[in-house]
Amino acid sequence: VNNYQFLGSFEEEVAPGETLNKIMEFSGNELEQASIGEVWQIEIGFAVCDIEEDEYGSHAELFTTERITIQTSAYATMDNTPVSEGVEVYNDNGVRIVGLYAYEAMGKDVMFCVENNSERKIRISMQKAGINGIAMDQCFGSEVFAGKKYVGEIDFYADSWEESKITKLEDVEVQFAIYDDETRDEVGFSDMIKLDIE
């Protein structure tokens, strides 16, 4: 949506000879995180799978569609200005990562934006993470298509920092690793960034 990448929510079974009209939903929270108030353009791709499970309990992929682009009447006003708020932590090889903010919910969440201005699909993973200078085990990974932006969230749940006897959250640090999604070649590493609590 508006060049931001989302998963979308759509999964339906279609019987032979049947035509199905359904609605694909996008999370209002995701749109808000990407600061999307007006929809200018939607791009959609589908994967079609066999409804019958194979011997391993999986559904074999039959084919994928080409990306479909839908432009709304507001498309002419589309603004692709790069994210200006936050802390820029990486800008090289056609990839830009901006740390947006950290906030407390059930633990501590870190919001960030990835702009993939390269011609390849990339994969972002977390290389290191810490709270109050204490290293934390945290798993995160996401792919970002060429020419798209992605707003992501890393969750540091309360029990993970309580195990480290952290009673007050003062700061959170993360470092990202960037890879070519197809070749798995290393593209680069961000600096270790520290974000303030909202």
PABAVO-336342 format. One record per residue (C-alpha): x, y, z; residue in one letter. Coordinates in nm, 3 decimals. Layout:
BEGIN
<r px="X" py="Y" pz="Z" type="A"/>
...
This chain:
BEGIN
<r px="0.000" py="0.000" pz="0.000" type="V"/>
<r px="0.155" py="0.333" pz="-0.110" type="N"/>
<r px="0.483" py="0.145" pz="-0.168" type="N"/>
<r px="0.480" py="0.013" pz="0.190" type="Y"/>
<r px="0.493" py="-0.363" pz="0.225" type="Q"/>
<r px="0.226" py="-0.546" pz="0.428" type="F"/>
<r px="0.126" py="-0.908" pz="0.465" type="L"/>
<r px="-0.246" py="-0.850" pz="0.424" type="G"/>
<r px="-0.508" py="-1.097" pz="0.544" type="S"/>
<r px="-0.655" py="-1.322" pz="0.277" type="F"/>
<r px="-0.686" py="-1.700" pz="0.259" type="E"/>
<r px="-0.982" py="-1.872" pz="0.099" type="E"/>
<r px="-1.077" py="-2.211" pz="-0.042" type="E"/>
<r px="-1.231" py="-2.208" pz="-0.391" type="V"/>
<r px="-1.409" py="-2.520" pz="-0.522" type="A"/>
<r px="-1.370" py="-2.630" pz="-0.887" type="P"/>
<r px="-1.585" py="-2.411" pz="-1.114" type="G"/>
<r px="-1.662" py="-2.169" pz="-0.831" type="E"/>
<r px="-1.617" py="-1.790" pz="-0.842" type="T"/>
<r px="-1.550" py="-1.621" pz="-0.510" type="L"/>
<r px="-1.567" py="-1.252" pz="-0.422" type="N"/>
<r px="-1.395" py="-1.168" pz="-0.094" type="K"/>
<r px="-1.243" py="-0.868" pz="0.082" type="I"/>
<r px="-0.874" py="-0.843" pz="0.166" type="M"/>
<r px="-0.818" py="-0.661" pz="0.492" type="E"/>
<r px="-0.521" py="-0.456" pz="0.605" type="F"/>
<r px="-0.461" py="-0.388" pz="0.972" type="S"/>
<r px="-0.547" py="-0.032" pz="1.069" type="G"/>
<r px="-0.261" py="-0.046" pz="1.317" type="N"/>
<r px="-0.013" py="-0.132" pz="1.039" type="E"/>
<r px="-0.140" py="0.152" pz="0.820" type="L"/>
<r px="-0.112" py="0.392" pz="1.112" type="E"/>
<r px="0.244" py="0.281" pz="1.188" type="Q"/>
<r px="0.336" py="0.360" pz="0.827" type="A"/>
<r px="0.159" py="0.699" pz="0.857" type="S"/>
<r px="-0.084" py="0.604" pz="0.579" type="I"/>
<r px="-0.399" py="0.812" pz="0.599" type="G"/>
<r px="-0.503" py="0.806" pz="0.234" type="E"/>
<r px="-0.456" py="0.508" pz="0.001" type="V"/>
<r px="-0.302" py="0.604" pz="-0.336" type="W"/>
<r px="-0.198" py="0.265" pz="-0.468" type="Q"/>
<r px="-0.232" py="-0.102" pz="-0.381" type="I"/>
<r px="-0.012" py="-0.381" pz="-0.519" type="E"/>
<r px="-0.117" py="-0.742" pz="-0.466" type="I"/>
<r px="0.035" py="-1.080" pz="-0.546" type="G"/>
<r px="-0.124" py="-1.419" pz="-0.477" type="F"/>
<r px="0.007" py="-1.769" pz="-0.419" type="A"/>
<r px="-0.230" py="-2.049" pz="-0.526" type="V"/>
<r px="-0.194" py="-2.379" pz="-0.342" type="C"/>
<r px="-0.348" py="-2.725" pz="-0.364" type="D"/>
<r px="-0.624" py="-2.764" pz="-0.108" type="I"/>
<r px="-0.522" py="-3.125" pz="-0.044" type="E"/>
<r px="-0.239" py="-3.179" pz="0.201" type="E"/>
<r px="0.067" py="-3.379" pz="0.093" type="D"/>
<r px="0.227" py="-3.653" pz="0.299" type="E"/>
<r px="0.402" py="-3.394" pz="0.512" type="Y"/>
<r px="0.083" py="-3.205" pz="0.593" type="G"/>
<r px="0.170" py="-2.914" pz="0.363" type="S"/>
<r px="-0.017" py="-2.760" pz="0.072" type="H"/>
<r px="0.182" py="-2.768" pz="-0.252" type="A"/>
<r px="0.214" py="-2.431" pz="-0.425" type="E"/>
<r px="0.064" py="-2.453" pz="-0.773" type="L"/>
<r px="0.165" py="-2.109" pz="-0.900" type="F"/>
<r px="0.201" py="-1.743" pz="-0.806" type="T"/>
<r px="0.041" py="-1.451" pz="-0.988" type="T"/>
<r px="0.211" py="-1.147" pz="-1.131" type="E"/>
<r px="0.189" py="-0.840" pz="-0.912" type="R"/>
<r px="-0.140" py="-0.655" pz="-0.968" type="I"/>
<r px="-0.138" py="-0.275" pz="-0.929" type="T"/>
<r px="-0.451" py="-0.078" pz="-0.842" type="I"/>
<r px="-0.435" py="0.302" pz="-0.842" type="Q"/>
<r px="-0.702" py="0.507" pz="-0.666" type="T"/>
<r px="-0.834" py="0.847" pz="-0.772" type="S"/>
<r px="-0.585" py="1.005" pz="-0.528" type="A"/>
<r px="-0.282" py="0.849" pz="-0.703" type="Y"/>
<r px="-0.176" py="1.181" pz="-0.859" type="A"/>
<r px="-0.107" py="1.318" pz="-0.509" type="T"/>
<r px="0.111" py="1.022" pz="-0.404" type="M"/>
<r px="0.409" py="1.129" pz="-0.194" type="D"/>
<r px="0.719" py="0.909" pz="-0.179" type="N"/>
<r px="0.920" py="1.139" pz="0.045" type="T"/>
<r px="1.168" py="0.934" pz="0.253" type="P"/>
<r px="1.101" py="0.900" pz="0.626" type="V"/>
<r px="1.245" py="1.211" pz="0.793" type="S"/>
<r px="1.172" py="1.139" pz="1.159" type="E"/>
<r px="1.373" py="0.904" pz="1.378" type="G"/>
<r px="1.740" py="0.806" pz="1.380" type="V"/>
<r px="1.904" py="0.698" pz="1.052" type="E"/>
<r px="2.116" py="0.395" pz="1.138" type="V"/>
<r px="2.206" py="0.263" pz="0.793" type="Y"/>
<r px="2.213" py="0.416" pz="0.445" type="N"/>
<r px="2.421" py="0.224" pz="0.191" type="D"/>
<r px="2.390" py="-0.020" pz="-0.100" type="N"/>
<r px="2.043" py="0.113" pz="-0.180" type="G"/>
<r px="1.908" py="0.027" pz="0.166" type="V"/>
<r px="1.810" py="0.275" pz="0.437" type="R"/>
<r px="1.708" py="0.185" pz="0.794" type="I"/>
<r px="1.557" py="0.440" pz="1.031" type="V"/>
<r px="1.496" py="0.373" pz="1.399" type="G"/>
<r px="1.163" py="0.539" pz="1.476" type="L"/>
<r px="1.101" py="0.499" pz="1.848" type="Y"/>
<r px="1.071" py="0.257" pz="2.138" type="A"/>
<r px="0.770" py="0.226" pz="2.363" type="Y"/>
<r px="0.647" py="0.014" pz="2.652" type="E"/>
<r px="0.351" py="-0.221" pz="2.618" type="A"/>
<r px="0.371" py="-0.574" pz="2.761" type="M"/>
<r px="0.746" py="-0.521" pz="2.752" type="G"/>
<r px="0.934" py="-0.293" pz="2.518" type="K"/>
<r px="0.878" py="-0.263" pz="2.143" type="D"/>
<r px="1.110" py="-0.101" pz="1.891" type="V"/>
<r px="0.966" py="0.047" pz="1.571" type="M"/>
<r px="1.181" py="0.095" pz="1.262" type="F"/>
<r px="1.144" py="0.162" pz="0.889" type="C"/>
<r px="1.339" py="-0.009" pz="0.609" type="V"/>
<r px="1.355" py="0.155" pz="0.265" type="E"/>
<r px="1.476" py="-0.087" pz="-0.002" type="N"/>
<r px="1.574" py="0.138" pz="-0.293" type="N"/>
<r px="1.781" py="-0.135" pz="-0.457" type="S"/>
<r px="1.676" py="-0.368" pz="-0.741" type="E"/>
<r px="1.692" py="-0.683" pz="-0.528" type="R"/>
<r px="1.479" py="-0.834" pz="-0.256" type="K"/>
<r px="1.658" py="-0.817" pz="0.076" type="I"/>
<r px="1.626" py="-0.984" pz="0.414" type="R"/>
<r px="1.668" py="-0.793" pz="0.738" type="I"/>
<r px="1.760" py="-0.976" pz="1.056" type="S"/>
<r px="1.862" py="-0.867" pz="1.402" type="M"/>
<r px="2.233" py="-0.915" pz="1.466" type="Q"/>
<r px="2.249" py="-0.794" pz="1.827" type="K"/>
<r px="2.006" py="-0.660" pz="2.084" type="A"/>
<r px="2.029" py="-0.529" pz="2.436" type="G"/>
<r px="1.840" py="-0.351" pz="2.714" type="I"/>
<r px="2.020" py="-0.120" pz="2.958" type="N"/>
<r px="2.350" py="-0.242" pz="2.812" type="G"/>
<r px="2.266" py="-0.609" pz="2.879" type="I"/>
<r px="2.271" py="-0.841" pz="2.576" type="A"/>
<r px="1.937" py="-1.008" pz="2.502" type="M"/>
<r px="1.846" py="-1.308" pz="2.288" type="D"/>
<r px="1.591" py="-1.182" pz="2.039" type="Q"/>
<r px="1.488" py="-1.327" pz="1.704" type="C"/>
<r px="1.365" py="-1.112" pz="1.418" type="F"/>
<r px="1.368" py="-1.143" pz="1.039" type="G"/>
<r px="1.175" py="-0.996" pz="0.748" type="S"/>
<r px="1.208" py="-0.974" pz="0.371" type="E"/>
<r px="1.161" py="-0.644" pz="0.189" type="V"/>
<r px="1.089" py="-0.636" pz="-0.183" type="F"/>
<r px="1.282" py="-0.414" pz="-0.425" type="A"/>
<r px="1.155" py="-0.057" pz="-0.430" type="G"/>
<r px="0.939" py="-0.103" pz="-0.119" type="K"/>
<r px="0.932" py="0.023" pz="0.238" type="K"/>
<r px="0.859" py="-0.180" pz="0.549" type="Y"/>
<r px="0.769" py="-0.065" pz="0.899" type="V"/>
<r px="0.859" py="-0.335" pz="1.148" type="G"/>
<r px="0.832" py="-0.398" pz="1.519" type="E"/>
<r px="1.066" py="-0.591" pz="1.749" type="I"/>
<r px="0.913" py="-0.709" pz="2.076" type="D"/>
<r px="1.114" py="-0.735" pz="2.396" type="F"/>
<r px="0.868" py="-0.910" pz="2.625" type="Y"/>
<r px="0.868" py="-0.832" pz="2.996" type="A"/>
<r px="0.970" py="-1.183" pz="3.104" type="D"/>
<r px="1.287" py="-1.166" pz="2.892" type="S"/>
<r px="1.424" py="-0.863" pz="3.078" type="W"/>
<r px="1.293" py="-0.973" pz="3.415" type="E"/>
<r px="1.509" py="-1.285" pz="3.381" type="E"/>
<r px="1.808" py="-1.049" pz="3.355" type="S"/>
<r px="1.694" py="-0.870" pz="3.674" type="K"/>
<r px="1.612" py="-0.550" pz="3.487" type="I"/>
<r px="1.367" py="-0.350" pz="3.698" type="T"/>
<r px="1.370" py="-0.021" pz="3.507" type="K"/>
<r px="1.386" py="0.015" pz="3.130" type="L"/>
<r px="1.632" py="0.289" pz="3.044" type="E"/>
<r px="1.730" py="0.220" pz="2.685" type="D"/>
<r px="1.718" py="-0.044" pz="2.412" type="V"/>
<r px="1.984" py="-0.114" pz="2.150" type="E"/>
<r px="1.962" py="-0.314" pz="1.828" type="V"/>
<r px="2.186" py="-0.388" pz="1.530" type="Q"/>
<r px="2.058" py="-0.509" pz="1.194" type="F"/>
<r px="2.215" py="-0.733" pz="0.932" type="A"/>
<r px="2.109" py="-0.703" pz="0.566" type="I"/>
<r px="2.133" py="-0.988" pz="0.313" type="Y"/>
<r px="2.041" py="-1.051" pz="-0.049" type="D"/>
<r px="1.729" py="-1.267" pz="-0.013" type="D"/>
<r px="1.810" py="-1.479" pz="-0.319" type="E"/>
<r px="2.186" py="-1.532" pz="-0.294" type="T"/>
<r px="2.213" py="-1.488" pz="0.086" type="R"/>
<r px="2.516" py="-1.266" pz="0.021" type="D"/>
<r px="2.589" py="-1.008" pz="0.289" type="E"/>
<r px="2.480" py="-0.656" pz="0.194" type="V"/>
<r px="2.578" py="-0.474" pz="0.513" type="G"/>
<r px="2.537" py="-0.416" pz="0.885" type="F"/>
<r px="2.385" py="-0.120" pz="1.065" type="S"/>
<r px="2.544" py="0.051" pz="1.361" type="D"/>
<r px="2.428" py="-0.048" pz="1.708" type="M"/>
<r px="2.147" py="0.200" pz="1.772" type="I"/>
<r px="1.995" py="0.326" pz="2.096" type="K"/>
<r px="1.637" py="0.453" pz="2.103" type="L"/>
<r px="1.460" py="0.658" pz="2.369" type="D"/>
<r px="1.145" py="0.532" pz="2.539" type="I"/>
<r px="0.831" py="0.706" pz="2.417" type="E"/>
